[in-house]
Amino acid sequence: MLIIAEIAQAHNGSIQKVYDYIDALEGTGIDAIKFQTHIAEAESSIHEPFRVKFSDQDATRFDYWKRMEFSKEQWIEIKRRCKKAGLEFMSSPFSNAAVDLLEEIGMQRYKVGSGEVNNFLLLEKIAATGKPVIVSSGMSSFAELDETVRFLKEKKVDFSILQCTTSYPTAPEQYGLNVIQELKDRYDVPIGYSDHSADIGTCIAATALGAEILEFHAVFSHSDFGPDATSSIEIKDIPTMVKSVRNITLSRKHPIDKSNSTQYAELKRIFEKSLSVNKDLPKGYILTFNDLEAKKPKGYGIDASQFESVIGKPITKALKKWDFLTQDCIHE
């Protein structure tokens, strides 16, 4: 299981805030921290719609992306700090220029955001690096994903796919947890889940349903400034989620064979029960359901599961209240 905490734009353009996030995420149990690498001139224009007004300081969406940029030297330091924290540095490029920058910094693998799944120009650039790729499927239909998968296979890219719903925050009826198995069946590659629900239960459920990669936005507080704050998991809750996810992952590697209960033989002897009588009964008495009780342990009388076999049968000797009912007590 690969667990990725995404900072995205939660740093609000502050390099110190990035460092604060890295320090806070160290020790939470995650495997990687993911960023987004934006180069405004390469990916955007002044004509891009201002979808959400993030702050009074950004006149356009282009200005916002410009403010989210970091220099090469800053990215190198970010990666260094991730390594020091024992976490993989990951980032999603949103332009070919961003891929060039990330290659200079050094990448283990790439993450492709939902809006770039059919950007074959970008995918060609990433494929040329020879690095593994994780693809989010949030905005794509199966038909569109089929084309992307075909392209990546032709380029011999080692890739995986994340089920993702591009809605912030994602409501329960939008999770699409059913798609995890559908993606597994359709593409036969590692499948994961990218979460925007702000609920640790969603990632835990996705793991139980077979997700092999988890990605979620991380934030100090849902009240923080930023476009993803309400769609993120608060850092204080991440260790609890990670522990549950790791346990579920381990359990899925050790399936239980319910056709064989021999391992419980001793426990069954202790906890299962034998038939007894709940009152004094004379010899020759014909047993009814209301005369019977089941008492621990198993093996001292007829198994409680066999109670129907004694009803209507006479007993061969007098029995005291709470005596076990053994086979030689029953007149066949």
Rosetta silent file (secondary structure, phi, psi, omega in degrees, C-alpha in Angstrom):
SEQUENCE: MLIIAEIAQAHNGSIQKVYDYIDALEGTGIDAIKFQTHIAEAESSIHEPFRVKFSDQDATRFDYWKRMEFSKEQWIEIKRRCKKAGLEFMSSPFSNAAVDLLEEIGMQRYKVGSGEVNNFLLLEKIAATGKPVIVSSGMSSFAELDETVRFLKEKKVDFSILQCTTSYPTAPEQYGLNVIQELKDRYDVPIGYSDHSADIGTCIAATALGAEILEFHAVFSHSDFGPDATSSIEIKDIPTMVKSVRNITLSRKHPIDKSNSTQYAELKRIFEKSLSVNKDLPKGYILTFNDLEAKKPKGYGIDASQFESVIGKPITKALKKWDFLTQDCIHE
SCORE:     score description
SCORE:     0.000 S_00000001
   1 L     0.000  125.112  175.378    0.000    0.000    0.000 S_00000001
   2 E  -103.208  121.102 -178.286    1.343    3.395   -1.041 S_00000001
   3 E  -112.141  120.226 -174.329   -0.120    6.243    1.035 S_00000001
   4 E  -118.442  124.671  173.165    0.286    9.740   -0.384 S_00000001
   5 E  -100.170  123.749 -178.702   -0.570   12.984    1.396 S_00000001
   6 E   -99.158  127.931  175.448   -1.055   15.843   -1.041 S_00000001
   7 L   -88.006  -35.617  179.169   -0.219   19.381   -0.001 S_00000001
   8 L    52.230 -124.274 -179.660   -1.182   20.861   -3.377 S_00000001
   9 L   -98.146   14.411 -178.260   -1.806   24.598   -2.880 S_00000001
  10 L   -62.064  -20.191  178.616   -2.325   24.418    0.894 S_00000001
  11 L   -74.681  -16.029  177.872    1.003   26.240    1.288 S_00000001
  12 L    56.670   32.188  177.201   -0.581   29.307   -0.393 S_00000001
  13 L    84.550    3.030 -178.264    2.711   30.122   -2.088 S_00000001
  14 L   -98.160  119.286  179.144    4.737   30.184    1.141 S_00000001
  15 H   -65.923  -33.010  177.696    7.902   28.096    1.135 S_00000001
  16 H   -65.603  -36.899  178.168    7.949   28.199    4.948 S_00000001
  17 H   -64.997  -36.038  175.274    4.439   26.743    4.994 S_00000001
  18 H   -58.752  -47.871 -179.771    5.712   23.901    2.800 S_00000001
  19 H   -61.295  -39.655  178.519    8.413   23.152    5.357 S_00000001
  20 H   -60.998  -40.468  179.157    5.819   23.273    8.139 S_00000001
  21 H   -65.691  -43.526  179.750    3.723   20.688    6.295 S_00000001
  22 H   -60.193  -46.486  179.409    6.671   18.367    5.765 S_00000001
  23 H   -60.705  -40.969 -177.568    7.576   18.563    9.464 S_00000001
  24 H   -70.214  -33.436 -177.037    3.966   17.918   10.496 S_00000001
  25 H   -82.970  -18.255  176.553    3.524   14.937    8.170 S_00000001
  26 L   -62.435  130.801  178.051    6.731   13.258    9.264 S_00000001
  27 L    87.675   -0.538  177.925    5.863   10.387   11.559 S_00000001
  28 L   -81.048  -11.911  179.285    2.193   10.140   10.554 S_00000001
  29 L   100.533   -2.712  178.685    2.893    6.841    8.770 S_00000001
  30 L   -73.511  168.448 -179.790    2.442    8.043    5.199 S_00000001
  31 L  -102.384  -30.229 -171.828    4.887    7.094    2.434 S_00000001
  32 E  -149.137  152.918  171.108    5.001   10.198    0.274 S_00000001
  33 E  -113.593  129.658 -178.612    4.171   13.886    0.090 S_00000001
  34 E  -110.934  138.287  177.322    2.797   15.125   -3.200 S_00000001
  35 E  -116.877 -178.826  171.377    2.993   18.650   -4.550 S_00000001
  36 E  -125.681  130.766 -178.433    1.846   20.329   -7.743 S_00000001
  37 E  -103.928  108.840 -178.087    4.393   21.953  -10.026 S_00000001
  38 L  -110.309  132.033  170.027    2.932   24.975  -11.781 S_00000001
  39 L  -124.001  101.029 -167.790    4.668   27.181  -14.327 S_00000001
  40 H   -53.511  -47.447 -176.781    2.034   29.764  -15.153 S_00000001
  41 H   -62.346  -28.909 -176.213    3.343   30.852  -18.553 S_00000001
  42 H   -86.737  -27.265 -173.478    3.548   27.226  -19.735 S_00000001
  43 H  -111.516  -17.118 -170.881    0.204   25.936  -18.503 S_00000001
  44 L  -136.256  174.346  176.092   -2.169   28.874  -18.350 S_00000001
  45 L  -146.132  169.995  179.560   -3.166   32.158  -19.945 S_00000001
  46 L   -68.031  -12.434 -179.797   -4.985   35.303  -18.907 S_00000001
  47 L   -86.933   -7.835  179.443   -8.070   33.875  -20.617 S_00000001
  48 L   -63.401  130.485 -178.219   -8.371   30.968  -18.165 S_00000001
  49 L   -59.708  139.781  174.054  -11.667   31.397  -16.240 S_00000001
  50 L   -82.905   88.385 -171.054  -11.315   32.521  -12.662 S_00000001
  51 L   -65.974  -41.514  179.649  -13.310   29.569  -11.333 S_00000001
  52 L  -138.195  133.016  179.496  -13.026   30.467   -7.673 S_00000001
  53 L   -82.995  100.834 -174.627  -11.818   33.727   -6.204 S_00000001
  54 L   -73.653  -36.755 -177.248   -9.192   32.455   -3.793 S_00000001
  55 L  -160.489  165.771  179.006   -8.056   35.814   -2.487 S_00000001
  56 L   -72.354  -15.511 -175.123   -8.158   39.546   -3.099 S_00000001
  57 L   -85.101   -9.376 -178.580   -4.520   39.493   -4.204 S_00000001
  58 L  -109.238  109.388 -179.048   -5.109   37.438   -7.385 S_00000001
  59 L   -72.401  -31.335 -179.135   -6.760   39.394  -10.191 S_00000001
  60 L  -138.245  166.839  175.100   -6.858   36.340  -12.488 S_00000001
  61 H   -61.479  -37.267  177.662   -6.412   32.614  -12.339 S_00000001
  62 H   -57.747  -44.730  179.257   -3.102   33.133  -14.144 S_00000001
  63 H   -62.069  -35.728  178.662   -1.899   35.369  -11.322 S_00000001
  64 H   -63.816  -48.740  179.928   -2.841   32.694   -8.825 S_00000001
  65 H   -61.640  -36.643  178.959   -0.783   30.032  -10.603 S_00000001
  66 H   -61.302  -40.646 -179.132    2.111   32.469  -10.827 S_00000001
  67 H   -71.091  -21.307 -179.900    1.997   32.952   -7.071 S_00000001
  68 L   -84.472   -5.469 -177.291    2.039   29.156   -6.538 S_00000001
  69 L   -72.728  151.506  169.007    5.351   28.727   -8.357 S_00000001
  70 L  -126.615  153.920  178.662    8.628   27.838   -6.666 S_00000001
  71 L   -76.142  166.712  176.903   12.125   28.218   -8.073 S_00000001
  72 H   -57.732  -42.429 -179.201   14.330   25.267   -8.969 S_00000001
  73 H   -63.988  -37.824  178.366   16.413   25.923   -5.863 S_00000001
  74 H   -68.197  -40.355  177.692   13.317   25.908   -3.687 S_00000001
  75 H   -63.952  -38.333  177.791   12.109   22.632   -5.184 S_00000001
  76 H   -61.462  -42.097  179.247   15.519   21.084   -4.531 S_00000001
  77 H   -68.741  -37.075  176.622   15.281   22.117   -0.887 S_00000001
  78 H   -60.545  -46.482  179.582   11.699   20.792   -0.662 S_00000001
  79 H   -62.677  -41.002 -179.581   12.836   17.432   -1.973 S_00000001
  80 H   -60.548  -42.622 -178.946   15.797   17.405    0.433 S_00000001
  81 H   -68.822  -35.193  175.589   13.529   18.021    3.386 S_00000001
  82 H   -62.380  -45.232 -179.996   11.150   15.262    2.267 S_00000001
  83 H   -61.609  -42.580  179.295   14.064   12.833    2.073 S_00000001
  84 H   -61.591  -33.553  179.332   15.251   13.871    5.521 S_00000001
  85 L   -81.501   -1.056 -179.728   11.744   13.169    6.836 S_00000001
  86 L    77.157   25.259 -176.830   11.838    9.704    5.268 S_00000001
  87 L  -121.484  141.206  177.094    9.145   10.571    2.724 S_00000001
  88 E   -70.631  133.657  174.455    9.117   10.256   -1.034 S_00000001
  89 E   -85.318  123.186  177.717    8.928   13.564   -2.871 S_00000001
  90 E  -129.735  155.787  174.875    6.219   13.475   -5.516 S_00000001
  91 E  -156.001  151.987  174.193    4.658   16.115   -7.731 S_00000001
  92 E  -101.144  119.321  175.073    2.120   16.492  -10.508 S_00000001
  93 E   -83.230  146.580  179.217    3.419   18.502  -13.464 S_00000001
  94 L  -119.283   17.554  175.827    0.904   20.601  -15.388 S_00000001
  95 L  -164.227  161.147  175.031    3.115   21.387  -18.389 S_00000001
  96 H   -62.815  -34.948  177.965    6.006   19.938  -20.326 S_00000001
  97 H   -62.180  -36.407  178.083    8.140   22.695  -18.852 S_00000001
  98 H   -66.540  -35.781  176.252    7.215   21.435  -15.388 S_00000001
  99 H   -62.637  -44.514  178.236    8.381   17.929  -16.359 S_00000001
 100 H   -57.796  -44.079  179.992   11.733   19.375  -17.422 S_00000001
 101 H   -63.088  -46.102 -178.092   12.033   21.136  -14.077 S_00000001
 102 H   -66.844  -32.994  176.621   11.117   18.045  -12.088 S_00000001
 103 H   -65.164  -35.534  176.651   13.571   15.918  -14.056 S_00000001
 104 H   -66.701  -35.248  179.724   16.330   18.303  -13.041 S_00000001
 105 H   -74.964  -37.724 -179.646   15.276   17.940   -9.415 S_00000001
 106 L   105.301  113.655 -177.120   14.945   14.143   -9.690 S_00000001
 107 L  -122.064  141.050  174.727   11.717   12.183   -9.567 S_00000001
 108 L   -85.036  -36.770  178.442   11.006    8.578   -8.575 S_00000001
 109 L  -159.162  165.102 -179.020    7.572    8.582  -10.217 S_00000001
 110 E  -114.989  149.256  171.482    5.003   10.994  -11.614 S_00000001
 111 E  -114.728  129.236  178.607    1.395   11.692  -10.716 S_00000001
 112 E  -105.335  121.940 -178.749   -0.925   12.870  -13.494 S_00000001
 113 L   -70.898  162.554 -175.380   -3.897   14.934  -12.341 S_00000001
 114 H   -56.834  -34.503 -177.520   -7.457   14.290  -13.482 S_00000001
 115 H   -77.521   -5.577 -176.592   -7.439   17.225  -15.892 S_00000001
 116 H  -111.392    4.694 -173.681   -4.359   15.924  -17.711 S_00000001
 117 L   -60.517  -34.146  179.212   -5.431   12.332  -18.401 S_00000001
 118 L  -105.655   17.375  173.956   -6.101   13.048  -22.075 S_00000001
 119 L   -87.645   82.605 -173.926   -3.250   15.525  -22.485 S_00000001
 120 H   -68.426  -21.126  173.939   -1.196   13.201  -24.647 S_00000001
 121 H   -63.428  -47.987  177.864    1.433   15.870  -25.209 S_00000001
 122 H   -65.649  -42.662  179.929    2.171   15.851  -21.477 S_00000001
 123 H   -62.936  -36.239  176.219    1.888   12.066  -21.276 S_00000001
 124 H   -62.395  -42.895 -179.961    4.390   11.720  -24.127 S_00000001
 125 H   -63.310  -44.893 -179.659    6.808   13.963  -22.234 S_00000001
 126 H   -67.798  -41.251 -179.793    6.403   11.966  -19.015 S_00000001
 127 H   -58.054  -35.567 -178.059    6.634    8.628  -20.851 S_00000001
 128 L   -66.593  -18.390  179.005   10.001    9.684  -22.254 S_00000001
 129 L   -76.315  -21.143 -178.312   11.402    9.893  -18.710 S_00000001
 130 L    77.792    8.608 -177.960   10.889    6.156  -18.239 S_00000001
 131 L   -89.601  152.728  174.029    9.444    6.752  -14.761 S_00000001
 132 L   -62.252  155.654 -175.611    6.331    5.036  -13.365 S_00000001
 133 E  -133.152  136.178  171.820    3.108    7.035  -13.565 S_00000001
 134 E  -109.927  124.835 -174.899    0.033    7.262  -11.335 S_00000001
 135 E  -112.122  125.765  173.044   -3.030    8.525  -13.219 S_00000001
 136 E   -86.868  138.089 -172.527   -6.097   10.065  -11.567 S_00000001
 137 L  -107.331   17.164 -169.642   -9.316    9.279  -13.445 S_00000001
 138 L   -53.127  -41.055 -175.205  -11.599   11.939  -11.942 S_00000001
 139 L  -101.781    6.764 -169.754  -12.770   13.667  -15.109 S_00000001
 140 L  -107.269  139.313  169.918  -12.548   10.702  -17.478 S_00000001
 141 L   -80.596  169.475  176.207  -15.119    8.287  -18.843 S_00000001
 142 H   -60.937  -37.992  179.846  -14.127    4.682  -19.495 S_00000001
 143 H   -61.545  -41.652  178.789  -13.886    5.497  -23.202 S_00000001
 144 H   -69.658  -40.513  177.661  -11.419    8.294  -22.489 S_00000001
 145 H   -63.915  -36.415  177.644   -9.463    6.143  -20.054 S_00000001
 146 H   -55.747  -42.067 -179.633   -9.283    3.387  -22.660 S_00000001
 147 H   -67.081  -41.274  179.158   -7.427    5.789  -24.958 S_00000001
 148 H   -65.660  -44.147  178.750   -5.042    6.843  -22.208 S_00000001
 149 H   -61.875  -43.599  177.590   -4.350    3.247  -21.206 S_00000001
 150 H   -58.446  -45.213 -179.230   -3.736    2.316  -24.842 S_00000001
 151 H   -61.168  -47.227 -177.755   -1.301    5.239  -25.185 S_00000001
 152 H   -66.213  -37.057  178.247    0.608    4.356  -22.009 S_00000001
 153 H   -67.705  -39.275  177.074    0.839    0.685  -22.939 S_00000001
 154 H   -61.596  -34.191  179.837    2.155    1.555  -26.396 S_00000001
 155 L   -86.671    1.508  179.149    4.826    3.665  -24.705 S_00000001
 156 L    57.743   41.307  178.207    5.557    0.786  -22.314 S_00000001
 157 L   -85.643  134.693  172.989    4.896    2.976  -19.276 S_00000001
 158 L   -80.125  108.104 -172.869    4.615    1.337  -15.870 S_00000001
 159 E  -133.746  160.426  173.487    1.355    2.903  -14.692 S_00000001
 160 E  -136.815  164.778 -175.132   -1.448    2.663  -12.166 S_00000001
 161 E  -127.910  140.294  175.703   -4.864    4.340  -11.989 S_00000001
 162 E  -109.638  128.901  166.203   -6.714    6.047   -9.162 S_00000001
 163 E   -67.159  134.392 -175.245  -10.491    6.174   -8.903 S_00000001
 164 E  -154.548  141.165  173.685  -11.247    9.812   -8.217 S_00000001
 165 L  -115.370  120.462 -176.956  -14.264   12.072   -8.195 S_00000001
 166 L   -84.156   78.826  177.542  -13.515   15.671   -9.114 S_00000001
 167 L  -150.721  131.502 -169.465  -15.834   17.316   -6.634 S_00000001
 168 L  -126.840  112.238   -9.917  -14.668   19.336   -3.641 S_00000001
 169 L   -77.153  160.655 -179.216  -15.583   18.103   -1.123 S_00000001
 170 L   -82.073  128.181  177.352  -16.919   14.810   -2.451 S_00000001
 171 L   -80.864  155.512 -177.827  -20.304   13.753   -1.059 S_00000001
 172 H   -52.065  -38.999 -178.906  -20.860   10.075   -0.094 S_00000001
 173 H   -72.611   -3.392  179.085  -23.075    9.436   -3.108 S_00000001
 174 H  -107.605   -2.075 -173.595  -20.181   10.604   -5.318 S_00000001
 175 L   -56.684  -41.640 -178.521  -17.392    8.419   -3.889 S_00000001
 176 L    67.196   35.199 -179.837  -17.576    5.845   -6.669 S_00000001
 177 L   -61.504  -26.525  178.019  -16.047    3.111   -4.536 S_00000001
 178 L   -63.230  -24.946 -175.456  -17.587    0.554   -6.892 S_00000001
 179 H   -70.815  -21.968  179.994  -15.289    1.804   -9.644 S_00000001
 180 H   -55.523  -51.656 -179.696  -12.209    0.415   -7.869 S_00000001
 181 H   -69.787  -34.482  178.698  -13.075   -3.164   -8.829 S_00000001
 182 H   -62.774  -40.182  177.108  -14.333   -2.083  -12.252 S_00000001
 183 H   -66.624  -40.444  177.736  -10.956   -0.500  -12.989 S_00000001
 184 H   -59.293  -47.160 -177.366   -9.161   -3.633  -11.763 S_00000001
 185 H   -67.469  -35.599 -173.120  -11.237   -5.853  -14.021 S_00000001
 186 H   -78.691  -38.801 -170.403  -10.972   -3.550  -17.032 S_00000001
 187 H  -115.813  -16.156  177.233   -7.273   -2.696  -17.040 S_00000001
 188 L    53.983   46.225  173.912   -5.469   -5.291  -14.903 S_00000001
 189 L  -132.731  166.100  177.300   -3.074   -2.738  -13.390 S_00000001
 190 L   -58.712  133.912 -177.150   -2.653   -1.523   -9.790 S_00000001
 191 E  -121.988  139.312  178.983   -5.693    0.544   -8.807 S_00000001
 192 E  -132.635 -165.009 -177.425   -5.977    3.083   -6.024 S_00000001
 193 E  -139.314  129.960  175.996   -8.226    5.819   -4.704 S_00000001
 194 E  -107.852  119.715 -169.357   -7.783    9.587   -4.676 S_00000001
 195 E  -105.365  139.044  172.505   -9.936   11.135   -1.979 S_00000001
 196 L  -131.312   24.468 -174.508  -11.546   14.559   -1.652 S_00000001
 197 L   -87.743  -18.425 -175.701  -14.149   13.684    0.978 S_00000001
 198 L    66.506   22.296 -176.600  -12.243   15.008    4.033 S_00000001
 199 L  -129.914  120.177 -177.768  -13.313   11.819    5.834 S_00000001
 200 H   -63.103  -24.790  179.692  -10.789    9.171    6.887 S_00000001
 201 H   -61.794  -28.560 -179.246  -13.524    6.543    6.595 S_00000001
 202 H   -67.372  -44.969  178.658  -13.513    6.902    2.823 S_00000001
 203 H   -66.258  -37.297  178.202   -9.857    5.902    2.498 S_00000001
 204 H   -64.438  -43.659  178.530  -10.376    3.036    4.940 S_00000001
 205 H   -63.818  -41.981  179.878  -13.354    1.790    2.908 S_00000001
 206 H   -61.268  -37.924  177.963  -11.398    2.093   -0.344 S_00000001
 207 H   -63.903  -44.728  179.444   -8.630   -0.037    1.157 S_00000001
 208 H   -62.129  -27.585 -179.492  -11.108   -2.724    2.200 S_00000001
 209 L   -91.769    7.780  170.831  -12.409   -2.742   -1.374 S_00000001
 210 L   108.340    5.634  178.089   -8.961   -3.378   -2.829 S_00000001
 211 L   -62.719  134.757 -179.524   -7.291    0.000   -3.346 S_00000001
 212 L  -105.270  -10.084  177.133   -3.515   -0.442   -3.524 S_00000001
 213 E  -136.289  138.107  174.264   -2.676    3.281   -3.513 S_00000001
 214 E  -124.286  134.284  174.560   -4.280    6.033   -1.453 S_00000001
 215 E  -131.208  136.614  178.738   -3.982    9.733   -2.120 S_00000001
 216 E  -151.529  153.661  175.812   -5.666   12.459   -0.097 S_00000001
 217 E   -79.168  137.966  179.064   -5.265   16.166    0.526 S_00000001
 218 E  -114.293  142.446 -178.479   -3.744   17.052    3.887 S_00000001
 219 E  -149.351  151.959  177.258   -4.362   20.268    5.787 S_00000001
 220 L   -67.155  -43.465 -179.473   -3.702   21.608    9.273 S_00000001
 221 L  -150.619  145.649  177.154   -7.325   22.669    9.681 S_00000001
 222 L   -63.191  -17.454  179.516  -10.472   22.700    7.579 S_00000001
 223 L   -90.123   -0.088  178.617  -10.714   26.381    8.409 S_00000001
 224 L   -63.832  158.516  176.327   -7.343   27.159    6.797 S_00000001
 225 L   -75.584  138.224  176.123   -7.182   29.429    3.769 S_00000001
 226 L   142.604  156.931 -174.480   -7.028   27.639    0.407 S_00000001
 227 L   -71.319  -20.751 -174.744   -9.099   25.975   -2.309 S_00000001
 228 L  -108.552    2.962 -171.723   -8.735   22.406   -0.963 S_00000001
 229 H   -57.534  -43.319 -177.073   -9.096   23.007    2.781 S_00000001
 230 H   -77.962   -7.610 -179.216  -12.650   21.684    3.084 S_00000001
 231 H  -106.471    7.789 -172.387  -11.775   18.646    0.944 S_00000001
 232 L  -107.358  162.715  173.180   -8.728   17.626    2.966 S_00000001
 233 E   -95.453  131.699  178.967   -8.010   15.384    5.926 S_00000001
 234 E   -69.401  140.178 -173.564   -6.673   17.200    8.959 S_00000001
 235 H   -57.676  -34.445 -179.685   -3.142   16.127    9.849 S_00000001
 236 H   -61.903  -22.849 -177.752   -4.135   15.195   13.414 S_00000001
 237 H   -94.241   -9.637 -174.401   -6.412   12.469   11.983 S_00000001
 238 H   -65.426  -43.926  179.815   -3.907   10.957    9.555 S_00000001
 239 H   -56.954  -39.678  178.374   -2.153    8.555   12.002 S_00000001
 240 H   -62.476  -44.054  179.035   -5.494    6.959   12.909 S_00000001
 241 H   -63.522  -45.748 -177.570   -6.354    6.506    9.248 S_00000001
 242 H   -60.933  -43.180  179.502   -2.929    5.110    8.372 S_00000001
 243 H   -59.670  -45.063  179.406   -3.077    2.554   11.188 S_00000001
 244 H   -63.830  -43.105 -178.933   -6.470    1.318    9.996 S_00000001
 245 H   -63.445  -44.091  179.504   -5.347    1.200    6.377 S_00000001
 246 H   -62.556  -41.221  179.913   -2.184   -0.752    7.223 S_00000001
 247 H   -64.532  -42.551  179.629   -4.190   -3.253    9.291 S_00000001
 248 H   -66.157  -40.708  178.040   -6.720   -3.765    6.507 S_00000001
 249 H   -60.183  -43.691  178.440   -3.943   -4.174    3.940 S_00000001
 250 H   -63.761  -41.998 -178.689   -2.324   -6.826    6.126 S_00000001
 251 H   -63.412  -36.088 -179.416   -5.634   -8.613    6.623 S_00000001
 252 H   -69.132  -20.995  177.393   -6.235   -8.777    2.860 S_00000001
 253 L   -83.753   -8.771 -178.795   -2.894  -10.559    2.475 S_00000001
 254 L  -129.061   72.443 -179.843   -4.027  -13.249    4.925 S_00000001
 255 L   -64.795  145.621  179.904   -7.446  -14.526    3.819 S_00000001
 256 L   -93.995  134.226  177.554   -9.264  -16.812    6.224 S_00000001
 257 L   -91.538   99.822 -178.979  -10.396  -20.260    5.043 S_00000001
 258 L   -74.863   -5.494  177.982  -13.883  -20.626    6.508 S_00000001
 259 L   -82.115   -7.251 -176.584  -14.128  -24.184    5.186 S_00000001
 260 L  -132.956  115.249 -178.909  -11.660  -25.332    7.850 S_00000001
 261 L  -113.386   19.101 -176.778  -12.213  -24.659   11.572 S_00000001
 262 H   -62.095  -27.317 -179.862   -9.663  -27.102   13.003 S_00000001
 263 H   -65.978  -18.768 -178.579   -7.620  -24.220   14.417 S_00000001
 264 H  -100.707   13.381 -173.428  -10.538  -23.498   16.753 S_00000001
 265 H   -55.511  -46.380 -177.692  -10.905  -27.087   18.051 S_00000001
 266 H   -69.367  -41.348  178.282   -9.851  -26.249   21.610 S_00000001
 267 H   -64.829  -38.260  179.256  -11.861  -23.029   21.732 S_00000001
 268 H   -63.533  -37.397  179.302  -14.906  -24.827   20.365 S_00000001
 269 H   -64.280  -35.643 -177.975  -14.597  -27.411   23.158 S_00000001
 270 H   -77.466  -44.512 -169.715  -14.560  -24.607   25.731 S_00000001
 271 H   -95.306  -25.333  177.380  -17.234  -22.306   24.323 S_00000001
 272 L   -79.412  168.358 -165.918  -19.656  -24.658   22.593 S_00000001
 273 L  -127.210  161.594  177.160  -22.219  -26.476   24.718 S_00000001
 274 E  -113.584  154.170  177.816  -23.735  -29.826   25.667 S_00000001
 275 E   -72.291  140.931  171.947  -27.365  -30.647   26.372 S_00000001
 276 E  -139.653  173.564  176.906  -28.530  -30.836   29.975 S_00000001
 277 E  -105.168  146.775 -174.137  -31.896  -30.983   31.720 S_00000001
 278 L  -100.901   13.018  178.277  -33.242  -27.966   33.587 S_00000001
 279 L  -160.226  162.933  173.469  -35.241  -29.872   36.229 S_00000001
 280 L   -65.152  135.131 -179.153  -35.331  -33.194   38.099 S_00000001
 281 E  -133.755  136.358 -179.764  -36.803  -35.860   35.785 S_00000001
 282 L   -80.908  159.596  175.393  -37.910  -39.430   36.594 S_00000001
 283 L   -56.154  138.895  179.038  -36.866  -42.507   34.656 S_00000001
 284 L    86.806   -5.567 -179.635  -39.048  -42.990   31.553 S_00000001
 285 L   -62.884  136.284  179.252  -39.892  -39.272   31.295 S_00000001
 286 E   -91.084  120.119 -173.150  -40.487  -38.175   27.690 S_00000001
 287 L   -70.841  140.837  172.230  -38.344  -35.140   26.910 S_00000001
 288 L  -122.193  170.167  179.352  -39.750  -31.870   25.566 S_00000001
 289 H   -58.398  -38.628 -175.487  -38.018  -28.711   24.357 S_00000001
 290 H   -72.935   -4.364  177.498  -38.866  -26.967   27.651 S_00000001
 291 H   -92.023   -5.781 -168.463  -36.881  -29.592   29.617 S_00000001
 292 E  -106.565  149.075  170.336  -33.591  -28.751   27.942 S_00000001
 293 E  -139.022  159.361  176.469  -30.733  -26.329   28.507 S_00000001
 294 E  -114.447  126.891 -175.022  -27.332  -25.978   26.843 S_00000001
 295 E  -129.811  146.324  173.669  -24.297  -25.755   29.140 S_00000001
 296 L   -77.311  150.565    0.051  -20.572  -25.405   28.665 S_00000001
 297 L   -97.133  178.669  174.917  -18.382  -27.193   27.825 S_00000001
 298 L   -72.182  149.148  173.421  -18.880  -29.274   24.730 S_00000001
 299 L    99.494   -6.520  179.121  -18.319  -33.010   25.009 S_00000001
 300 L   -97.228   -9.895  175.778  -20.004  -33.691   28.354 S_00000001
 301 L  -153.668 -173.144  175.991  -23.371  -34.415   26.822 S_00000001
 302 L   -61.755  139.224 -179.634  -25.066  -34.610   23.453 S_00000001
 303 E   -55.908  139.111 -179.979  -24.112  -31.592   21.359 S_00000001
 304 H   -58.361  -28.130  179.907  -26.592  -28.729   21.745 S_00000001
 305 H   -66.810  -15.831 -176.803  -26.908  -28.650   17.967 S_00000001
 306 H  -101.875   22.534 -173.278  -28.539  -32.100   18.144 S_00000001
 307 H   -59.354  -32.683 -176.752  -31.385  -31.139   20.509 S_00000001
 308 H   -64.415  -24.769 -176.967  -34.101  -32.154   18.031 S_00000001
 309 H   -72.896  -14.477 -177.446  -32.914  -35.773   18.147 S_00000001
 310 L  -105.320  -15.446 -178.514  -33.887  -36.173   21.824 S_00000001
 311 L   -66.147  131.148 -178.765  -37.270  -34.464   21.858 S_00000001
 312 L    87.289    0.710  179.728  -40.077  -37.034   22.300 S_00000001
 313 L   -99.647  142.423  176.091  -37.649  -39.681   23.553 S_00000001
 314 E   -78.759  150.633  177.800  -37.961  -41.324   27.035 S_00000001
 315 E   -94.148  148.647 -172.653  -34.967  -41.190   29.364 S_00000001
 316 L   -87.135   -8.002 -179.864  -33.450  -44.445   30.632 S_00000001
 317 L  -155.677  162.513  177.801  -32.739  -43.230   34.168 S_00000001
 318 L   -69.171  142.500 -179.243  -33.718  -40.483   36.583 S_00000001
 319 E  -124.879  142.046  175.817  -31.843  -37.202   36.082 S_00000001
 320 L   -88.960  155.783  177.535  -31.125  -34.376   38.487 S_00000001
 321 L   -53.946  130.743  179.233  -31.507  -30.719   37.534 S_00000001
 322 L    77.396    5.976  171.304  -28.520  -29.606   35.391 S_00000001
 323 L   -63.385  143.092  173.810  -27.318  -33.173   34.712 S_00000001
 324 E   -70.420  146.278  179.996  -25.796  -33.498   31.270 S_00000001
 325 L   -98.732  103.570 -177.167  -27.906  -35.467   28.840 S_00000001
 326 L   -97.874  169.358 -175.148  -25.694  -38.185   27.383 S_00000001
 327 H   -63.495  -33.810 -178.034  -26.490  -40.683   24.659 S_00000001
 328 H   -76.897   -4.186  174.405  -26.956  -43.549   27.165 S_00000001
 329 H   -84.426  -11.393 -172.071  -29.702  -41.510   28.882 S_00000001
 330 E  -105.009  130.009  176.700  -31.891  -41.707   25.792 S_00000001
 331 L   -85.946  115.524 -179.305  -34.043  -44.720   24.957 S_00000001
 332 L   -81.406    0.000    0.000  -33.745  -45.289   21.242 S_00000001
